[in-house]
Every structure is written in structure tokens, then in C-alpha cells.
Amino acid sequence: ASVLFFKVAGSRPALKSFLSAIDRCNSPVSCEAVKSKIVMKFFIINILKKLRQWTLNWAQSKYVAPALLFIAFIESFFFPIPADVLLVAILLTGATRWFYYAGIAMAGSVLGAPIGYLIGWGFYEIIGRHIVELYNLQNAVAFIGEKFSQHAFLTIFTIAIIPMFPFKIITISSGLFKVPFLKMILAAVAGRTIRYSIVAFITKTFRGKIRKKDEEEIFS
């Protein structure tokens, strides 16, 4: 059944990796543990691929602006696919108002930030911890907490621009470590504006070259 799973949902390299790991097992018990771990890993990868494709499909929809706003919104506290994926796809399809779509992405991201903050502030044990563990970012939360003690605004601002960690980890951690709410929002607005403006401007400027190389792969 596991081999069939990889034939249907996975790929030839995935199947090869699965069989190789099973060959290295020393006992039936360890084999079952390895098998379960690998199946779960590729199950999650397959889900992420489907979510990415679902996100990309909105680039050709007449509801592209609300879709971008919504995806940026939910990415701020739990969704795994960054809004950048849809933003780039929108501009590759021929949209010219790069600043408009960058603004929408920023607005959605900032509107979702308070929910992430609330999860960290009052519901970390019930919800936040599970989100952090799902993405295996426990060490990232500890690292961010240490940086918050040094300079919270700069930490949020920097990670809002540079994708060191998912933005949802910053919003949840801000609530968890009781960063002043207004400070978090201001840093998020500044950082996300810069990030999405850079992504949108570069994509529009070089989309001819990018589209020539990657368009078939993106929309396949």
C-alpha cells in the first residue's frame, strides 16, 4: 500500500528513497517507524504542492485581487504558501500595476497579523504551539524571543522583509512574548511594504526573461 501511495501521489525519486530507507531497516519495528515517517513526509509534500497549485490558479481568475488579499491574510497566521507566489504569478500573466498588487499583498498580510498576535498572546497552548510544531519551528520561536529582548521592532521589520522564517512565526511570537501591539503593526507595515514592493518591481521589470524560462513550469 505504501509503494502504491508513492506511485500515485509521489514520484520515481520519492519511491526510490522510500525503498532505500526500508532496505536499511534493522528490525520490523524500526521498518514500520521509518515507513510511517517517510509516508507522512511525502504526504505533507504532496499537500503543499496541491496548495501551491491552488494558489497559482488564482492568478488567472477575475477575482485575483481579493484572492491575493485573502492569501496574504491567512498566510500571516497559518497558511503555508507565501503570498509572494501568487503576486509573482499575477505579474507574470501581464499585470502592469505592480505597486497596486504589492499594496494588496501588504494590506492582507498586515490585516492578518493581529490574528497571529492574538494566537500567541492568548491561545498559544491551544493553537499557536500546534502551528509552530507543524512547521517544526520551535527553535525559531526561541531565537526570535531572544532577539525581541534586544530589539523587537528591528527584528520584526527585518524578518518581514527577509524570509528567514515564515511571517506567521513573527506574528505569533510577537503575541507570545508580549511585544507592544502597535510596535508589531508598524514594523510589519514597513517591512511588508518593502518586501512586496521589491518582489513586485523585480518581477515586472524582468518578467520577460522570467516568463520565458519558467512560465511552462509554473502553470503546468
N, C-alpha and C positions, 0 to 999 in steps of 0.2 A: 504493500500500500504506500509506503514511503517513497519507493522508487517511482511508482506511478505519479505521486504528487510532483516530483521534480520533472517528470516528463511533461506533465500538463501545465504546471504553474511556474516551473523553473526554467533551466536551460541546460545545455550539454556541460558547460563548466561546473554548474551547480551540482549536477548529477555525479560528475567525476569526483568532485570534492566530497560529496556525501559518501560515496562508495569507498574512497580512500580512507576517510575517517573511520568507517566501520571496520576496515581491514586492520587498523591499528589497535582495535579494542583488545583488552586482555581477558575480559570475562563477560558473560551475558548481561550482568547488571550494569557494568560500565558501558556496554554497547547500547543498551536501551537509553541510558542517560545521554550519551553522545548523540544518538539518533534523535531523541526528543529535542535536544538543544539546537541541532542543525535544522531540523524541520521547522521549528519555531522561528529561527533566524531568517530562513528564506521565505517563510510565510509573511513575516513582517516586511521584508524587502519587496515582496510581490504586492502587498497592500500599498506601500509607499509609491511604487511605480504606477499603480492604478490611480492613486490620489493625485500624483503629478500630472498624469494624462488628463484627468478630470479638470484639474486647474487650467491646463493649457487649452482645453477645448473652449473655455470661456472667451479666449482671445478672438474667436470668430463669431461671437454672439452679439446680438444687438443690445444685450444687457451687460456689455463689457465693463462699463464704468461702475455700476452697482456691484458687479461680481468682484472687481478689484478692491473696492471698498470693503466688501464683506470678508474676502480672504485675508486682507491686511488686518482686519479687525480680529478675526478668530485666531490668526497666527500669533497675536500678541499674548495669548494666554494658553493655547493648547494645540492648534493645528500645526502639523509637521512641515508643510510645504511653504516656504517663504513667498511673500507677495512679489518679490523680485522676479520669480519665474514667470508669472502672468504679465508683469509690467514689461519685461523684455519681449515676450511673445506678442503683446499688443503693438509695440513699436516696430517689430519685425514684419507685421502684417501690413504696415503702411501708414499707421497713425503719425501725424506730424506734430501734434501738440504735446511734446514730451513733458513740458512743465505742468500741464494740466493733469496728466496721468500720474506724474510724480507727486503732485499735491493730493490727489485722491488716495494714493498709497499711504502717504504720510498721515492724512486725516484718519483713515481706517486704523492704522497702527496706533495712533495716539488715543483714539476713542476706545480701543480695546485695552489699553494699558491700565486703566482703573480697575478693570475686572481682574487682571493678573495681580495687581496690587492688593485687591480685596481678598483674593485667594490666599496670598502669602500672609496677609495681616490677620485674618480671622479664621481661615479654613485650611491652613497648611496641612495639618494632620489628616484631615478628612479628604482633601482634594489635591492640594499642592504637592505633597510628598509623592503621591502616585504619578503625577505628571513628571516630576523630576526623575523618579526611578524608571519610568517608561523610557526616557531618553538617556538614562544612565549618566546623569549629570550631577550626582551628589557632590563630587569633588569640585565641580564648577561652582556650585552654590557656596561651598565653604570658601573657595578662592574669592568669589565676589563679596562675600561677607567681610573678609579681611580687607579688601580694597575699599569697601564702603567706610570702614573705620578710619581710613586715611583721607579719602576724598570722594564722597558719594556722587556729587554732581559730575565730576570729571569721569568717573567710572561708567556711569550710565550714558553720558554723552559719547564716550569713546566706543563702547560696545554697541550703541545704537547705530554707529556708522560702520564700524569694522565687525564683520561677522565672526568674532571669536567664539561666541556662544549664541544660541537662539535667543531672540529678543524676549520670548516668554519667560526665560530664566531670569532676565533682568527685572521684569515687571513683578514676578512672583517674589524674587529675592528682596526687592525694594519694600514690599509689604512685610515680609518675614523679618527683616532687620530694622523695620520701623524708620525707614528713610522718610523725611518730610514729604508729604504727597505733592505739594506744589513744586518742590525741587525735582522730584522724579518726572513730573509732567513737563516742566520747562526743559530739562535735559533731553527728554525723549523727543519733544518737538524740534529742538535744534539739531539733534543727531539724526533723526529720521528724515528731516528735510534735506540735509546734506547728502545722506546716503542715497535716497531715491532720486535726487536731482542728478547726482553723479552717474548712477546706473542708467537713468533715462537719457541723459545727454550723450553718454558714450554709445549707447545702443543706437540712438537716432543718427549720430554722426558717422558711425561705422557700420550701419546696418546692411549696406550693400555687400560688404565683404563678409559680414557675419552670416547673412541670409544665404549667400552663395555657398558657403561651407556647411552650414548647419540646418537649414530650413527643412530639408527632407527628413533629417533625423528627429527634429523637434516635433513635427506634425505627422510622423509615421505611426 
